[in-house]
Amino acid sequence: MNFSFFIARRYVFAKKSHNAINVIAAISIAGITVGTIAFITVLSVFNGFDSVVRSMFNSFYADMEIVPQLGKTFIISEEKISQLRNVEDVLDIGSIVQENALLVYGNRQTIGTVRGVSDNYADITGIDTMVIDGKYLLSDNGTPYAVVGRGIKYMLNMDISFVDVLKLIVPKRTKKIYLDQNRALNTKLIRPSGFFISQPELEIKYVIVPLKFAQTLFDYKNEISALEIKLDPDANLNRVQKKLQEIAGPDLYVKNRIQQNELLYKTMKSEKWAIFFILVFVLLVASFNVVGSLTMLIIEKKNDIQTLRHLGSNMNTIRKTFLIEGLMISFIGAIVGLVIGSLICFLQQEYGIVKLQGAGSFIIDAYPVKIMFRDILLVLISISAIGFIASWYPIRFITRRYLTDEKL
C-alpha cells in the first residue's frame, strides 16, 4: 500500500486527540454530502423537465420541416415530393398551411394561428397524444373540425358541449379596396372537437384545422407553408437532412427539430449551465470546512510530521499525505451524496412523492426526474477539482508556516 495513502487513511478514520477535529472532519464530509445530494437531485429534476418539454414539442413538430428561404409560402411539385419520399429513412410526409387569424367565439375574441394540416399529421407528429379534452378529429363525413390549444380555450371560454362555433376571420388576398368590410374579409365557421395541451406558447397560439379548409380560408391554391417529414427513429439525422436539402434545392430550407425551436433549446442549455455553476458555488462554500479540518489536523500532527521527517520522509511526501486526506474527505462525501441523491431520485421517479402544485392541470402530476451518467461524471469531476483546491491551500501554506522554515 502507498505510504502516503496509508497515513492519510489513518488520519481520516483514527480518533484525534482533540475531539473538535473529529467534529470538523465529520461536518466537512456532511457538507460535501449535502452539496452532492443537492447537485445530483436538482440536475436530475432539470433533466426530467427538459425531457417533458422536449416530448411536448416533439409531439407538435415533425422530425424534419421544409420551409421557404424567403416569404411565407412556396409551391412544390408532386415529382419533388415523390423524390423526398424515396429518401432512405423517410417514413411519411405531410403539408402545412398556416396564417394568423382573428378567432371569435361567442362575445370573446383573440388573435391566433390557424394551422391547416394534412390527414396524416397525427402520424407524423403525435399531436393526438396531447389531446386532454374531447378527441383528435379534423373531419367527419366531410364536416371539418378544429383541435384548439388549451390556452385559446381558456381565453375564449370554449367547450365542446357549447352550441357556439368558432369563427375564423382573415383579410382576403386581393389588392382591391372594399368599403364594405364583409367583402374584404374571409370568414369561416368551424366547431372544436378537442383541446390539446403543450407548452404555453403553443397552447395560446394554434388552432389545428384540415388542410383544405385552411387553404380555402386563406385563398391558397397550391401554396403551402411547410412540409412536415417523419423519419425512422434510428435514422442518421445529419445524413438524411443533407440528402433532403439536396433534393429541396437552394430556395427551401430543411430544419431538424432543434432548428425548428432553436431559441428554446439554447435557453434550456443555458439554464442548465447556470444551475450547474450555482451548485458548484454551493459545493465550493461547503469545501471551506475541508480547509478548516486540514488546517487543524496539520497543527495537531506537527510532532508526527517532524518524526516522519527524521525517518526520511521529505516535505513532498508529507504534503501528498494531507492532499490525499483532503481528497478522501471530499470523495467520501461525494459517494455518500451520490448514493442518497440517486435513491431520492429513484423514489421520486417510481412513486412521485413530491407533487406539482396544481397537480391535475398538467400532463404530469409529480416532479419528473431523470438521472444521467454524464451528470454523475460531472459531479465527480467538480468535487475532485474543488477537493483538490480546498486541500492545496492549507497544505501549501500552513505546513510552511507552522512546520518548517524550508522554502518552497
C-alpha positions as CSV (number, residue, x, y, z in Angstrom):
1,M,0.0,0.0,0.0
2,N,1.2,3.5,-0.8
3,F,2.8,5.1,2.3
4,S,1.1,8.5,1.9
5,F,-2.3,6.8,1.3
6,F,-1.8,4.6,4.4
7,I,-1.0,7.6,6.7
8,A,-3.9,9.7,5.1
9,R,-6.4,6.9,5.7
10,R,-5.3,6.7,9.4
11,Y,-5.7,10.4,9.8
12,V,-9.2,10.3,8.3
13,F,-10.6,7.5,10.4
14,A,-8.5,7.4,13.5
15,K,-9.6,9.3,16.6
16,K,-7.8,12.6,17.1
17,S,-6.6,13.9,20.5
18,H,-8.8,16.9,20.1
19,N,-12.5,15.9,19.6
20,A,-13.2,19.2,17.8
21,I,-11.1,17.9,14.8
22,N,-13.3,14.8,14.6
23,V,-16.3,17.0,14.6
24,I,-15.0,19.4,11.9
25,A,-14.0,16.4,9.8
26,A,-17.5,15.0,10.1
27,I,-19.0,18.4,9.3
28,S,-16.7,18.5,6.2
29,I,-18.0,15.2,4.9
30,A,-21.6,16.1,5.8
31,G,-21.3,19.4,3.9
32,I,-19.9,17.7,0.8
33,T,-22.6,15.0,1.1
34,V,-25.5,17.6,1.3
35,G,-24.0,19.6,-1.6
36,T,-23.7,16.5,-3.7
37,I,-27.3,15.4,-2.9
38,A,-28.5,18.9,-4.0
39,F,-26.3,18.7,-7.1
40,I,-27.5,15.4,-8.4
41,T,-31.1,16.0,-7.4
42,V,-31.5,19.4,-8.9
43,L,-29.8,18.4,-12.2
44,S,-32.0,15.2,-12.4
45,V,-35.2,17.2,-11.9
46,F,-34.0,19.7,-14.5
47,N,-33.3,16.7,-16.9
48,G,-36.8,15.5,-16.1
49,F,-38.4,18.8,-17.0
50,D,-36.2,19.0,-20.1
51,S,-37.4,15.6,-21.3
52,V,-41.1,16.5,-20.7
53,V,-40.7,19.8,-22.6
54,R,-38.9,18.1,-25.5
55,S,-41.6,15.4,-25.6
56,M,-44.4,18.0,-25.8
57,F,-42.6,19.9,-28.6
58,N,-41.8,16.7,-30.4
59,S,-45.5,15.8,-30.3
60,F,-46.3,19.0,-32.1
61,Y,-43.3,19.4,-34.5
62,A,-42.1,16.8,-37.0
63,D,-38.6,15.3,-37.2
64,M,-37.8,17.5,-40.2
65,E,-39.5,20.5,-41.7
66,I,-39.0,22.1,-45.1
67,V,-39.8,25.8,-45.3
68,P,-39.1,28.6,-47.8
69,Q,-35.9,30.6,-47.5
70,L,-37.8,33.8,-48.4
71,G,-41.5,34.5,-47.9
72,K,-44.2,32.5,-46.1
73,T,-45.3,30.0,-48.7
74,F,-44.0,28.0,-51.7
75,I,-45.2,25.6,-54.4
76,I,-43.6,22.2,-54.7
77,S,-44.2,19.7,-57.4
78,E,-45.5,16.2,-56.8
79,E,-42.4,14.9,-58.5
80,K,-40.1,16.5,-56.0
81,I,-42.4,15.3,-53.1
82,S,-42.0,11.8,-54.5
83,Q,-38.2,12.2,-54.5
84,L,-38.3,13.3,-50.9
85,R,-40.5,10.3,-50.0
86,N,-37.9,8.0,-51.6
87,V,-35.1,9.2,-49.4
88,E,-33.9,6.4,-47.1
89,D,-35.4,6.6,-43.5
90,V,-38.2,8.9,-44.6
91,L,-41.5,7.3,-43.4
92,D,-44.1,9.9,-44.2
93,I,-44.6,13.5,-45.5
94,G,-47.5,16.0,-44.8
95,S,-48.3,19.5,-45.9
96,I,-48.9,22.5,-43.7
97,V,-50.6,25.9,-44.3
98,Q,-50.7,28.4,-41.5
99,E,-51.5,32.1,-41.1
100,N,-52.7,34.4,-38.3
101,A,-56.4,34.9,-38.0
102,L,-58.9,36.6,-35.7
103,L,-60.7,34.0,-33.6
104,V,-64.2,34.8,-32.4
105,Y,-66.2,32.6,-30.0
106,G,-69.4,34.0,-28.6
107,N,-68.6,37.5,-27.4
108,R,-64.9,36.9,-27.0
109,Q,-62.1,37.2,-29.5
110,T,-58.3,36.8,-29.8
111,I,-55.6,36.5,-32.4
112,G,-54.2,33.0,-33.1
113,T,-52.5,31.0,-35.8
114,V,-54.7,28.7,-37.9
115,R,-52.6,25.7,-38.8
116,G,-54.0,23.6,-41.7
117,V,-52.6,20.1,-41.7
118,S,-52.9,17.0,-43.9
119,D,-54.8,13.9,-42.7
120,N,-51.6,12.2,-41.6
121,Y,-50.4,15.0,-39.3
122,A,-51.1,12.9,-36.2
123,D,-49.0,10.1,-37.5
124,I,-46.1,12.5,-38.4
125,T,-46.1,14.4,-35.1
126,G,-48.1,12.6,-32.4
127,I,-50.3,15.6,-31.6
128,D,-53.3,13.2,-30.9
129,T,-51.5,12.1,-27.7
130,M,-51.7,15.6,-26.4
131,V,-55.5,16.0,-26.5
132,I,-56.9,16.1,-23.0
133,D,-60.5,17.1,-23.6
134,G,-62.5,15.7,-26.5
135,K,-60.6,13.9,-29.2
136,Y,-58.4,14.5,-32.2
137,L,-60.8,14.8,-35.0
138,L,-60.4,17.1,-38.1
139,S,-63.1,15.7,-40.4
140,D,-66.2,13.6,-40.0
141,N,-68.2,12.8,-43.1
142,G,-66.9,15.8,-44.9
143,T,-67.5,18.2,-41.9
144,P,-64.4,20.0,-40.7
145,Y,-63.5,20.2,-37.1
146,A,-60.8,22.1,-35.2
147,V,-58.4,20.9,-32.4
148,V,-57.7,24.0,-30.3
149,G,-54.9,24.8,-27.9
150,R,-55.9,24.8,-24.2
151,G,-54.7,28.4,-23.8
152,I,-57.1,29.6,-26.5
153,K,-59.8,27.5,-24.9
154,Y,-59.4,29.5,-21.7
155,M,-59.2,32.9,-23.3
156,L,-62.4,32.3,-25.4
157,N,-64.2,30.3,-22.7
158,M,-64.7,27.4,-25.2
159,D,-66.2,24.0,-24.6
160,I,-67.1,21.1,-26.8
161,S,-70.6,20.9,-25.4
162,F,-71.4,24.6,-26.1
163,V,-73.6,25.4,-29.1
164,D,-71.4,28.3,-30.3
165,V,-69.0,27.7,-33.2
166,L,-65.5,29.1,-33.7
167,K,-65.4,31.9,-36.2
168,L,-62.1,32.4,-38.2
169,I,-61.6,35.8,-39.9
170,V,-58.8,36.8,-42.2
171,P,-58.2,39.5,-44.8
172,K,-58.8,38.5,-48.4
173,R,-55.7,38.1,-50.6
174,T,-56.6,40.8,-53.0
175,K,-55.3,44.2,-54.0
176,K,-58.8,45.6,-54.2
177,I,-60.1,48.1,-51.6
178,Y,-63.6,47.5,-50.3
179,L,-65.7,50.0,-48.4
180,D,-67.7,47.1,-47.1
181,Q,-65.6,45.2,-44.6
182,N,-67.5,42.0,-45.1
183,R,-66.3,41.9,-48.7
184,A,-62.7,42.5,-47.6
185,L,-62.6,39.6,-45.2
186,N,-62.9,35.8,-45.4
187,T,-64.9,34.2,-42.7
188,K,-65.3,30.5,-41.9
189,L,-67.1,28.7,-39.1
190,I,-65.8,25.5,-37.5
191,R,-66.7,23.5,-34.4
192,P,-64.0,22.4,-31.9
193,S,-63.6,18.6,-31.5
194,G,-60.9,18.7,-28.8
195,F,-58.3,20.7,-26.9
196,F,-54.6,19.9,-26.8
197,I,-52.1,20.6,-24.0
198,S,-48.5,21.5,-24.7
199,Q,-46.1,24.4,-24.0
200,P,-47.9,27.6,-23.1
201,E,-46.6,29.4,-26.2
202,L,-48.2,26.7,-28.3
203,E,-51.4,26.4,-26.4
204,I,-52.2,30.1,-26.7
205,K,-51.3,30.2,-30.4
206,Y,-52.5,27.3,-32.5
207,V,-55.8,26.1,-33.9
208,I,-55.4,23.0,-36.0
209,V,-57.8,22.5,-38.9
210,P,-57.9,20.4,-42.1
211,L,-55.6,21.5,-44.9
212,K,-58.3,22.1,-47.5
213,F,-60.3,24.2,-45.0
214,A,-57.2,26.4,-44.3
215,Q,-56.4,26.8,-48.0
216,T,-59.9,28.0,-48.7
217,L,-59.8,30.3,-45.7
218,F,-56.5,31.9,-46.8
219,D,-57.3,31.9,-50.6
220,Y,-54.4,29.5,-51.2
221,K,-54.5,27.2,-54.2
222,N,-51.3,25.1,-54.4
223,E,-49.2,27.1,-52.0
224,I,-48.1,25.5,-48.7
225,S,-46.3,26.9,-45.7
226,A,-44.2,23.8,-44.9
227,L,-43.6,20.2,-45.5
228,E,-43.5,18.0,-42.3
229,I,-41.4,14.8,-42.5
230,K,-41.4,11.8,-40.2
231,L,-38.2,9.8,-40.0
232,D,-37.2,6.4,-38.8
233,P,-36.3,6.6,-35.1
234,D,-32.9,5.1,-35.9
235,A,-32.2,7.4,-38.9
236,N,-28.9,9.3,-39.2
237,L,-30.3,12.8,-38.9
238,N,-27.4,14.7,-40.4
239,R,-27.2,12.4,-43.4
240,V,-31.0,12.5,-44.0
241,Q,-31.1,16.3,-43.6
242,K,-28.3,16.7,-46.1
243,K,-30.0,14.5,-48.6
244,L,-33.3,16.3,-48.2
245,Q,-31.6,19.6,-48.6
246,E,-30.0,18.5,-51.9
247,I,-33.4,17.5,-53.3
248,A,-35.3,20.6,-51.9
249,G,-32.9,23.0,-53.5
250,P,-31.5,26.4,-52.5
251,D,-34.9,28.1,-52.3
252,L,-36.0,25.8,-49.5
253,Y,-34.6,25.2,-46.0
254,V,-34.6,21.8,-44.3
255,K,-34.8,22.2,-40.5
256,N,-34.4,19.5,-37.8
257,R,-36.3,19.6,-34.5
258,I,-33.6,21.7,-32.8
259,Q,-33.5,24.2,-35.6
260,Q,-37.3,24.5,-35.6
261,N,-37.1,25.5,-31.9
262,E,-33.6,26.9,-31.7
263,L,-34.3,29.6,-29.1
264,L,-35.9,27.0,-26.8
265,Y,-33.1,24.5,-26.9
266,K,-30.4,27.3,-26.4
267,T,-32.4,28.7,-23.5
268,M,-32.7,25.2,-21.8
269,K,-29.0,24.6,-22.3
270,S,-28.1,28.0,-20.8
271,E,-30.3,27.4,-17.9
272,K,-28.7,24.1,-17.1
273,W,-25.2,25.6,-17.2
274,A,-26.4,28.4,-14.9
275,I,-27.8,25.9,-12.4
276,F,-24.6,23.9,-12.7
277,F,-22.4,26.9,-11.8
278,I,-24.7,27.8,-8.9
279,L,-24.4,24.3,-7.5
280,V,-20.6,24.4,-7.9
281,F,-20.6,27.5,-5.9
282,V,-22.6,25.8,-3.1
283,L,-20.0,22.9,-3.1
284,L,-17.2,25.5,-3.0
285,V,-18.7,27.0,0.1
286,A,-19.2,23.6,1.7
287,S,-15.5,22.8,1.0
288,F,-14.4,25.6,3.4
289,N,-14.9,23.0,6.1
290,V,-12.3,20.9,4.5
291,V,-9.8,23.8,4.7
292,G,-10.5,24.2,8.4
293,S,-10.3,20.4,9.1
294,L,-6.9,20.0,7.3
295,T,-5.5,23.2,9.0
296,M,-6.3,21.9,12.5
297,L,-5.1,18.4,11.7
298,I,-1.7,19.7,10.3
299,I,-1.2,21.8,13.5
300,E,-2.2,18.8,15.7
301,K,0.2,16.4,13.8
302,K,3.2,18.8,14.0
303,N,5.2,16.3,16.1
304,D,4.2,13.4,14.0
305,I,5.4,15.2,10.9
306,Q,8.7,16.0,12.5
307,T,9.1,12.3,13.4
308,L,8.3,11.3,9.8
309,R,10.9,13.8,8.5
310,H,13.5,12.3,10.9
311,L,12.7,8.9,9.5
312,G,13.5,10.1,5.9
313,S,10.2,11.5,4.6
314,N,10.5,14.7,2.6
315,M,8.1,17.6,2.6
316,N,6.6,16.4,-0.7
317,T,5.6,13.1,0.8
318,I,4.1,14.8,3.8
319,R,2.2,17.2,1.7
320,K,1.0,14.4,-0.5
321,T,-0.3,12.7,2.6
322,F,-2.5,15.6,3.6
323,L,-3.6,16.2,0.0
324,I,-4.8,12.6,-0.2
325,E,-6.7,13.0,3.1
326,G,-8.5,16.1,1.8
327,L,-9.4,14.2,-1.4
328,M,-10.6,11.3,0.7
329,I,-12.9,13.6,2.7
330,S,-14.3,15.0,-0.5
331,F,-14.8,11.6,-2.1
332,I,-16.4,10.1,0.9
333,G,-18.9,12.9,1.0
334,A,-19.4,12.7,-2.8
335,I,-20.0,8.9,-2.8
336,V,-22.5,9.1,0.1
337,G,-24.2,12.1,-1.5
338,L,-24.5,10.3,-4.9
339,V,-26.0,7.2,-3.3
340,I,-28.5,9.2,-1.3
341,G,-29.3,11.6,-4.1
342,S,-29.8,8.7,-6.6
343,L,-32.1,6.9,-4.1
344,I,-34.2,10.1,-3.7
345,C,-34.4,10.5,-7.5
346,F,-35.4,6.8,-7.9
347,L,-38.1,7.1,-5.3
348,Q,-39.4,10.2,-6.9
349,Q,-39.3,8.6,-10.3
350,E,-41.1,5.5,-9.2
351,Y,-43.6,6.8,-6.7
352,G,-43.9,10.6,-7.4
353,I,-43.6,11.5,-3.8
354,V,-43.2,15.3,-4.3
355,K,-46.3,16.5,-6.3
356,L,-46.5,19.5,-8.5
357,Q,-48.6,22.4,-7.2
358,G,-51.9,22.4,-9.0
359,A,-51.5,18.7,-10.0
360,G,-54.2,17.6,-12.4
361,S,-53.8,20.7,-14.6
362,F,-50.6,19.3,-16.3
363,I,-49.7,16.2,-18.2
364,I,-47.6,15.1,-15.2
365,D,-48.6,15.2,-11.5
366,A,-45.2,15.0,-9.8
367,Y,-41.8,16.5,-10.4
368,P,-40.1,14.5,-13.2
369,V,-36.6,13.2,-12.6
370,K,-34.0,11.7,-15.0
371,I,-30.6,10.6,-13.8
372,M,-27.9,10.9,-16.5
373,F,-24.5,9.3,-16.3
374,R,-22.8,12.4,-17.7
375,D,-24.2,14.4,-14.7
376,I,-22.8,11.9,-12.2
377,L,-19.4,12.2,-14.0
378,L,-19.7,16.0,-14.0
379,V,-20.4,15.9,-10.3
380,L,-17.4,13.7,-9.5
381,I,-15.1,15.9,-11.7
382,S,-16.3,19.0,-10.0
383,I,-15.9,17.6,-6.5
384,S,-12.4,16.4,-7.3
385,A,-11.4,19.8,-8.5
386,I,-13.0,21.6,-5.5
387,G,-11.5,19.0,-3.1
388,F,-8.0,19.5,-4.6
389,I,-8.2,23.3,-4.4
390,A,-9.6,23.1,-0.8
391,S,-6.8,20.7,0.2
392,W,-4.0,22.5,-1.7
393,Y,-4.3,25.8,0.3
394,P,-3.7,24.5,3.8
395,I,-1.1,22.0,2.6
396,R,1.0,24.5,0.7
397,F,0.8,27.4,3.1
398,I,0.0,26.1,6.6
399,T,2.7,23.4,6.5
400,R,5.3,26.0,5.6
401,R,4.1,28.4,8.3
402,Y,3.8,26.0,11.2
403,L,6.1,23.1,10.5
404,T,9.2,24.2,8.7
405,D,11.3,27.1,7.5
406,E,12.1,25.3,4.3
407,K,11.5,27.4,1.2
408,L,9.1,26.1,-1.4
